[in-house]
Amino acid sequence: MSHSKSYTLAEIAEKLGVKVHGNPDHEIQGIAALNEAALHQISFLDNPKYQPQLLNTKAGAVILAEKYLPDCPNNALISEHPYVTYAKAAQLFWHKPEPYTGIHPSAIIDETAFIGKDVSIGPFAVIGRRTKILDGAIIGAHCVVSDDCEIGAETELMPRVTLYHEVSVGAQCVIHSGVVLGSDGFGFAPGKDGYEKIPQLGGVKIGDNVEIGANTTIDRGALNDTVIAKGVKLDNQIQIGHNVKIGENTVIAGCTGIAGSTEIGSNCMIGGGSCINGHIKITDQVMLLGMTGVINSINTSGVYGSATPLLPRTEWQKVAVRIRQLNDLAKTVQTLKKDQTNTD
C-alpha cells in the first residue's frame, strides 16, 4: 500500500507559518538531506558548516534563514528557526504505523483496572490491578503495566515497555521499547554480615509531553518519588537513579548515568555519556558537553565539559605522563615559592 504524501510549497508554508521564495505551486513529496535531495523533496540548512552543500543542492526547496537566500539555487521556505521548521515539515511526511484498534483478545486486563475511551491495547499486554489507562492511550504489544499505575491521555507505550507498581505517566508521552520505569533503586546498607537491602518505597512520576528513549531505566524513589517534569526528552540507554528530579524541558542524550537524589534544573542540555554524581544539584540552563563527569553541584548557568579531547595515541600517552607528573610539579613550585620568599 502506498504511503506517499504530496504538498505544494504554498500548502507547506501555510501549515508551518513561513514564507515561500520562488514557485509556490512546486510539488513536494518528501524530505531529504541537502546533498541527497531531489527535485520533488525539501531539505533544510541550519548548521553553517553545511552551507557549501546549499550551492549545489538539487532539492526542490530548502528551509533556511533569509541570510542564506542568495546562495540558494532553487525555491526556499524562509524561517527564523529552520531546524524547528524542518522538524514540523518532517511530521507532514511521517509514515507512522497505525496502532492496533481496540483491545486485543490476548491482552490480560485485571477487572479492577479502568480503561478510558478509544484506548488501544496490543497483543499479550498485561494491565494490573487498580491501574488507570486514560482516553486515547496506546499500549503496545507485550507491555506490562503493573498495579496502581496511571497512563495519561494520548500517551503511547511502544512494545515491551515495563512499568512496575505505582508509576504514573502524564498525557501525550512517548515511551519507547525496552524502557523500565519504577525498578528498585540501588539501595543497600552495609552490615557485618553483608549488605541489607533497603526497600524502595517511593514511585515514579512522569509529567506531560515527555519522551523516553529505548532501553532507558528510571528507578523508583527510596522514600519520595523519582520525578521527571513535563517536556523532558530522554535518549536511549539512560540510567536515572532513585529520587532524582529533572526539571521541565531538559534534554539528555544517550548513555548518560545520573546517580540517586540528584536534582537537575529546567532547560538543561546534557551530552551523551555524561556521568552525574548523586546528592548534588544542577541549576537551570546548564549545558554539559558529551562525556562530562559532574562531581559537585553546578550553581551557575552556562556550558561545562570535562572529557579529554581526541588525540593521536602517541600524543595522548605523553599527555597522560604529564598528568601523572602534575602533583610533583605542584610541590616543586610550592618549594620554589617558599625559597623565594625566604630569600626576599
N, C-alpha and C positions, 0 to 999 in steps of 0.2 A: 504494500500500500504506500502511495506517495505521501511524503510529509512536506512537500515543497510549499513555501510561502513566498509571496511576491508583493512588494510595495513600490509605489513611485517615491521619488525623493521628497515630493511635496507631502505625501502621506506620512513618511517617516519624520520629517521636520515638524509636522503638526503634533504627532504623538510625543515627540521628545522636547518640544518647545525651543527649537533652534531655527536658524535661518539657512535658506538654500542659496548657494552661489553657483550659477550655471543653469542646467536644464532641469526644471522641477518635474518634468514628465519621465525622466530617465528611470528605468525599472531596475529594482534591486531584489535579488533572490537569496542573498546570503551574506555572510561576513567572513573576512579573512585578514591575514597579516599583510602589511604594506608590500612586502616583496613577493607575495604569492597571490594576491587578489587579482581577479579577472574583472572584465567589464561589467558583469552582472552582480558584482559583490561590492560591499562597502568595507572600508578599513578606517584606521584612526592613527593619529600622531599625537602623542603626549610627551614622551621622553625625547629631548633634543638630540640624543645620540643616534636616533633613527631618522633624523632629518634628511641625510643623503638618500635614503630609500624613497623619500617622497618625490624626488625629481624624476625617478624612473618608474614609479608605480603604474600598474595597469588597472588599478581599482576604478570602478565606475564613479565612486565618490569617496572622499576622505573626511572624517570628522577631525577638525583641527581648530586651534585658536586663530584669530584673524591675522596675527602677525606672520603666520606661515603661508598665508594665502598666495603671495607672489610666487612661491615655489611649487604650488600645486598644479599639475598639468591637466587635471580633469575637474569634474564637479566637486563641490565641497559642502559640508554642513558646518557652519561656524558656531563654535561653542566656547563659553568661558571656562568650562570644565570638561575637556574632551574625554578624559578617562571615565568620568561618571556617565557622560552621554553614550560612550561606547558600551558601558555595562547595560544601559537601558535598551540600546539598539540590539545587543545580543539576545536580550529577553524576547524581542519580537520574532527572532528566528529559532528560538529554543524548542527543540522537539522533545518534550518531556513525556515519558511513558505514562499512560493512564493507569491509576491505581485500580486494584480490584474493587468492584462496585458492591457495596453492602458487606455482609458478614459471611465469610467463607464457612461452609458446614464443618470443616475440620478444626476451626478455632475453638478453644476451650475458654469459656467465659463464666466466672462464678456468678451464681444467681443474685448475689448481693451487689454486684457491680452496676454502675449507672452508665448507660451508653446513650449519648445525645443523638440529635438528628443528623442525618447524612454522614454518619461515621463509616469509614471503610476499615475492615479488619481482615487481613490476609490469611492465607493458609497456615495452619498449625501455630497461630499466635495464641498466647496464654494471657488472660486477664484475671488478676487476683481479686480477693475479697475486698469489698467496700471501695474499690477503685472507681474513679470517675473519668470517663472519656467524653470530652465536651464536643459540641457541634462541629461537624466538618473535619474532625481529626482523621488522620490516616495512620493505621498501624500495619506495618509491613509484615511479610511472611516470617514466621519463626521468631517474632518478637516476644519477650517476656516482660510483662508489666505486673509487678508483684502487688502485694496487699497495700491498701491505703495510699495509693498513688493518685495523682491527678494530671491529666494531659489536657492542655488548653485548646481552645477552639482553633481549628485550621492548622494545627501542628502536625508535622509528618515525621513518623519514625520509619526510617528505611529498614529493610530486612535485617534480622539478627541484632536488634538493639535490646539491651537488658536493663531494666530498672529494678533495683532492689526495693524493699518496702519503704514507704514514707518519703517518696520522691515526688516533687511537683515540678511540672514543666509548663511555662506560660503559653500564651497564644502565638500562633504564626511562627513557631520554631521549626528548624530542620535538624534532625538528629540522624547522623549517617551510620552506616553499618558497623557493627562491632563495638559501638560505644557502650560503656558500662557506667551507669550512674548509681551512686549510693553503695558501692562496695565498702568494706571496712577500711577505715583509716589505719595507718601504720602506728598502732599504739600498744606498746609492751613495757611493763615496769620490771626493771632488773631486780632479781632477788637472789638469795643464797642458793636456791635450787634451780635457777634458770630465770626465764622471762615469764611474767604473769600477764596474760592478755587483758587489755583494758577494753571493756565493751564500748562500742561506738554508739552513743545514744541519740545523736542528732540525725538530721536528714540532709537532703539536698534540695535547694530551691533554685530553679532556673527561671529567669524573667522572660518577658515577651520578646519576640523577634531575635532570638538567639540561634546561631548556627554552630553545631559541634561536629567536627570532622571525624572521619573513620578511625576506629580503634583508640579514641581518646577515652581516658578514665577520670572520673571525678569522685573522690572519696566522700563518704558521709561524715558529718561532724562528730567529734568525740562527745561534746555536750550540746553546744549550739549548732545550728545548721551551717553547711557549706553553701555560699551564696554566689550565684552568677547573675549579675544585674542585666537589665534589658539592653538589647542591641549588641551584646558581646559576640564576637566571632572567633571561634577556636578552630585551629587547623587540625590535621591528622596527628595521632600518636602523641598527644599531650597528656602529662600526668599532673593532676591537681590534687594536693593533699587535703587532709581533713581541716575543716574550719577556715579554709581560705575564703576570702571575699574579693571579688573582682568587680570594679565599678563599670558604669554604663559606657557602652560603645568602645570598649577596649578590644584590640585585636591581638591575637597571639599566634605566631607561626609554629610549624610542626616541631616535634621532638623537644619541646620546652618542658622542664620539670619545675614545679612550684611546691616547696615543702609546706608543711602544715602551719596554720594560724597566721599566714601572711596576708596582708591587705594590699591590694593593687587598686589604684585610683581609676578615675574615668578618663576616657580618650587617650589611653596609653597605647603604644605600639611596641610589641615585644618580638624581636627577631628570633628565627629558628635556632634550636639547640641551646637556648639560654637556660641557665641554672639559677634558681632564685631560692635563697636560704629561707628557713622558717622563722616565724615570730618577728618579722620586720614589716615596715610599711613603705610603699612606693606611692608618692603623691600623684596628682593628676598630670596628664600631658607629659609623660615621660616616654622617650623612645630609647629602647635598648637595641643596639646592633646585634647581629647574629652571633651566637656563642658567647654572649656576655655572662659572666659569673657575678651575681649580686650577693654580697655577704652581709652588708649593713643597709639600713634604711636609706631611702633617697627622699630628701625633703624639698628639693628644688626641681622644678620642671626643666626639661632640657634633653639633650641627646647624650647617651652614655655607651661606652663599649670597653671590653677588656680582653677580647681574644687576640692572639698573636697573628698578624697578617701572614699570608703565604709567602715563603721564601724558598729559594733553591736549597737543596739538602745541605750542601757544604756550608752555605752562609748561615742556615738555621743552626747547625752544630756549633759554629763559632759564637752565635748569639747565646745559645744555651750555656756554653762555657763561661761567657762574660756574666751571665745572670748569677751563676754559682759563685763568681768572684766578687759580687757586689757587696756582700757583708764584710769581707776582708778589706775591700776598698774603703767602705764607710769607716771602719775602725782606723785605718791608716789616716784618713782625712781628719778624724777627730784628734788623733795623736799629734798631727802636724799643727792643728789649730791651737792645741794646748802648748806645744813647744813655742809657737809664735807669740802666744800671749805671755808666756814666761820670759821670753826674750825681750818683749816690749817693756 
